[in-house]
Amino acid sequence: METAQNKSETAAKKLAAEKKYERLMAELAALPGLAVAFSGGVDSTFLAMAAKEALAERCVALLAVSAVLPQREREDAERFASRIGIRLIEVDGGQEELREFVENSSCRCYHCKKNLMGKLLKQAEQEGFELLAEASNLDDEGEYRPGMQAVRELGILSPLRKAGLTKAEIRLLSKERGLETWNKPSFACLASRIPYGQTITREKLRMVEEAEEVLWEMGFTQGRVRHHGEIARIELLGEEKEALLTSENARKLCKALEGIGFRYVAVDLRGYRTGSMDEGLKEQERKGTDRKDIH
């Protein structure tokens, strides 16, 4: 049963989030128009919804399509765009043509993001929009995200961060406004499943996508399949990890992943966590501006 104190705290959180939303809407409404880098995730769907509310027809959503975006995520994005009534344009991401992406150094995200956002900027200009916005939130500032340097260099707007919105607040506001993405699991591009230094190929991305689809179909809501050559390393939330370790589920998963191309299937006892591929990076590698391969 919810106590009076809990109710008061919940009300205070909603009020704080709503004030930030008002700030966001004022900032968006003052723009001449806006293109939104859209993925169909929690943050970008919320930003696209806000842009549509503030700017009506003076906004558009741009979805980068490539092998790093699973088909299920692409379909989600198309459905969400239709749901909030924003015009959606799909743009070829072209990551596989980028040498720095394929080589997969610790600065992969920087080069990929700069190339991708550059393409979205060009598409936005073709559609008559001078401004492009991406959907990072305040919580992203404390994580290793070299792609954010590219965002700053290209002059791309980050309205959610500017408004001071956190992930929890975005989920709360999304729920209040009836967006089905409010409790959608976090997602990062499929390339993040491949260890730095190992070449990214379409085949590896296919294996990861199909393996994670197996997890989803088995009922696991938040998980990753990290590609370590012949080994698939599974990360799941604590309670879901225990469910996977039952003999029936383990047998089913092993059979499915062997059919996809993995020889061995391992479960990471530390469970699901974002950025696990960054854990082995040295401090200097985490500071993108110190890297010689960033230009």
C-alpha positions in Angstrom: 0.0 0.0 0.0 1.3 3.4 -1.0 2.0 5.6 2.0 1.3 9.4 2.2 5.0 10.1 2.0 5.4 7.9 -1.1 2.4 9.7 -2.7 4.0 13.1 -1.9 7.4 12.0 -3.4 5.7 10.7 -6.5 3.7 14.0 -6.9 6.9 16.0 -6.5 8.7 13.9 -9.2 5.8 14.4 -11.6 5.8 18.2 -10.9 9.5 18.5 -11.5 9.3 16.5 -14.7 6.3 18.5 -16.0 8.2 21.7 -15.4 11.1 20.4 -17.5 8.6 19.4 -20.2 7.3 22.9 -20.3 10.8 24.2 -20.7 11.4 21.7 -23.5 8.2 22.7 -25.3 9.1 26.4 -25.1 12.5 25.7 -26.6 11.0 23.6 -29.4 8.2 26.0 -30.2 10.7 28.8 -30.7 12.4 26.9 -33.5 11.6 27.6 -37.2 11.4 23.9 -37.8 13.2 20.7 -36.7 14.3 17.3 -38.0 14.6 14.6 -35.4 17.1 11.8 -35.5 14.7 9.0 -34.8 15.2 5.4 -33.7 11.9 4.4 -32.2 13.5 4.1 -28.7 12.2 5.7 -25.5 14.0 9.0 -25.9 13.7 9.7 -29.6 10.0 8.7 -29.6 9.4 11.2 -26.7 11.4 13.9 -28.5 9.5 13.3 -31.8 6.2 13.5 -30.0 7.2 16.8 -28.3 8.4 18.2 -31.6 5.2 17.2 -33.3 3.1 18.9 -30.5 5.2 22.0 -30.5 5.8 22.5 -34.3 2.9 20.6 -36.0 4.0 20.2 -39.6 7.2 22.0 -39.2 9.1 18.8 -38.1 10.1 15.5 -39.5 11.6 12.3 -38.2 14.7 10.8 -39.9 15.4 7.0 -39.3 18.8 5.7 -40.2 18.4 2.2 -41.7 21.3 -0.3 -41.9 22.5 -3.7 -40.7 23.0 -2.4 -37.2 19.3 -1.8 -36.8 17.3 -5.0 -36.2 14.2 -5.4 -38.4 12.0 -5.5 -35.3 13.4 -2.1 -34.2 12.8 -0.7 -37.6 9.2 -1.9 -37.6 8.7 -0.4 -34.1 10.0 2.9 -35.3 7.7 3.0 -38.3 4.7 2.1 -36.0 5.6 4.7 -33.4 6.1 7.5 -36.0 2.6 6.7 -37.4 1.2 6.6 -33.8 2.4 10.1 -33.0 1.6 11.4 -36.5 5.0 12.6 -37.5 6.3 12.2 -41.1 9.0 9.6 -41.2 11.9 9.5 -43.8 14.2 6.5 -43.9 17.9 7.2 -44.7 20.6 4.7 -45.6 23.0 4.7 -42.6 25.8 3.3 -44.7 28.0 2.2 -41.7 29.4 -0.8 -43.5 31.0 1.5 -46.1 32.9 3.4 -43.3 36.4 2.0 -42.7 36.6 3.2 -39.1 33.3 1.5 -38.3 34.4 -1.8 -39.8 37.8 -1.8 -38.1 35.9 -1.2 -34.8 38.4 0.7 -32.6 37.3 2.1 -29.3 36.4 5.3 -31.2 34.0 3.5 -33.5 31.0 5.4 -32.2 32.6 8.8 -32.8 33.3 8.0 -36.5 30.0 6.2 -37.0 28.0 9.0 -35.3 29.7 11.8 -37.3 29.2 10.0 -40.6 25.6 9.1 -39.8 24.6 12.5 -38.4 26.3 14.1 -41.4 24.0 12.1 -43.7 20.9 13.0 -41.6 21.9 16.7 -41.7 22.1 16.5 -45.5 18.7 14.8 -45.7 17.2 17.4 -43.3 18.5 20.2 -45.6 16.9 18.5 -48.6 13.6 18.5 -46.8 14.0 22.2 -45.9 15.1 21.9 -42.3 18.2 23.7 -41.1 18.2 22.2 -37.6 18.7 18.5 -36.5 18.1 17.3 -33.0 19.1 14.0 -31.3 17.6 12.5 -28.2 20.3 12.0 -25.6 19.2 12.7 -22.0 20.9 14.1 -18.9 21.9 10.6 -17.7 24.0 10.1 -20.9 26.5 12.7 -19.7 28.0 10.3 -17.1 28.6 7.5 -19.5 31.3 6.7 -22.1 29.7 8.0 -25.3 32.3 9.1 -27.8 29.5 9.7 -30.3 28.5 12.8 -28.3 31.6 14.5 -29.3 30.5 14.2 -33.0 27.1 15.6 -32.0 28.8 18.7 -30.5 31.1 19.2 -33.5 28.3 19.1 -36.0 26.2 21.6 -34.0 23.3 19.1 -33.6 20.7 20.1 -30.9 20.1 18.0 -27.8 16.8 19.4 -26.5 16.2 16.7 -23.8 19.6 17.3 -22.2 19.2 21.0 -22.4 15.9 20.7 -20.6 17.6 18.6 -17.9 15.4 15.6 -18.5 16.6 12.2 -17.1 15.7 8.8 -18.4 13.3 8.2 -15.5 11.6 11.5 -16.2 11.2 10.7 -19.9 9.7 7.4 -19.1 7.3 9.0 -16.6 6.3 11.7 -19.0 5.9 9.2 -21.8 3.6 7.1 -19.6 1.5 10.1 -18.7 1.0 10.9 -22.4 0.1 7.4 -23.4 3.3 6.5 -25.3 3.7 2.7 -25.4 7.5 3.3 -25.4 7.5 4.4 -21.8 8.6 1.0 -20.6 10.4 -0.2 -23.7 13.7 -1.9 -22.9 16.9 0.1 -23.7 18.5 -0.7 -27.0 21.9 0.0 -28.5 23.0 -0.7 -32.1 24.1 -4.2 -32.9 27.7 -3.2 -33.4 28.0 -2.7 -29.6 27.8 -6.5 -29.2 31.2 -7.0 -30.9 34.4 -6.5 -28.9 36.6 -3.5 -29.9 39.4 -4.5 -32.3 37.3 -7.3 -33.9 36.2 -6.5 -37.5 32.5 -5.9 -37.8 30.9 -7.9 -40.6 27.3 -8.3 -41.8 27.5 -12.0 -40.8 28.3 -11.1 -37.2 25.5 -8.6 -37.0 23.1 -11.1 -38.5 24.1 -13.7 -35.8 23.6 -11.2 -33.0 20.3 -10.0 -34.3 18.9 -13.5 -34.8 20.2 -14.7 -31.4 18.6 -11.7 -29.6 15.4 -12.4 -31.4 15.5 -15.9 -29.9 15.8 -14.4 -26.4 12.9 -12.1 -27.1 10.7 -14.9 -28.4 11.5 -16.9 -25.3 10.1 -14.1 -23.2 13.3 -12.3 -22.0 12.7 -8.6 -22.1 16.1 -7.1 -21.6 19.2 -8.9 -22.8 22.3 -8.8 -24.9 24.1 -11.4 -27.0 27.8 -10.5 -27.1 29.7 -11.9 -30.1 33.0 -13.5 -29.1 33.9 -15.5 -32.2 32.4 -19.0 -31.7 31.1 -18.0 -28.2 27.8 -16.2 -27.6 28.0 -14.4 -24.2 24.5 -13.9 -22.8 23.7 -11.0 -20.5 20.3 -10.9 -18.8 18.6 -9.2 -15.9 19.0 -11.0 -12.6 15.6 -12.6 -12.4 15.6 -13.5 -16.1 19.1 -15.0 -15.8 17.8 -17.5 -13.3 14.9 -18.4 -15.6 17.4 -19.0 -18.5 19.4 -21.5 -16.4 16.6 -24.0 -16.1 17.5 -27.1 -18.1 14.6 -26.7 -20.6 15.4 -23.1 -21.5 19.1 -23.6 -21.6 18.7 -26.6 -23.9 16.3 -24.6 -26.2 18.6 -21.6 -26.3 21.8 -23.6 -27.0 20.1 -25.5 -29.9 18.8 -22.2 -31.4 22.1 -20.4 -31.2 24.1 -23.3 -32.5 21.8 -23.2 -35.5 22.6 -19.5 -36.0 26.3 -20.2 -36.1 27.7 -20.1 -32.5 29.5 -23.2 -31.2 29.4 -22.3 -27.5 26.8 -20.5 -25.4 27.9 -18.8 -22.1 25.8 -16.9 -19.5 27.5 -13.9 -17.9 27.0 -14.3 -14.2 27.2 -10.5 -13.7 24.1 -10.2 -15.8 22.9 -7.4 -18.1 24.5 -4.0 -18.0 25.0 -1.2 -20.5 28.5 -0.6 -21.9 29.9 -4.0 -20.8 32.2 -3.9 -23.9 33.7 -0.7 -22.5 34.8 -2.3 -19.2 38.3 -3.2 -20.5 39.1 0.2 -22.0 41.9 2.2 -20.4 41.1 5.7 -19.2 42.9 7.4 -22.0 40.8 5.4 -24.5 37.7 6.6 -22.8 38.7 10.2 -23.4 37.9 10.6 -27.1 39.7 13.9 -27.5 43.0 12.2 -26.5 42.8 9.6 -29.3 44.9 10.1 -32.4 42.4 8.5 -34.6 39.8 11.2 -34.0 40.1 14.1 -36.5 
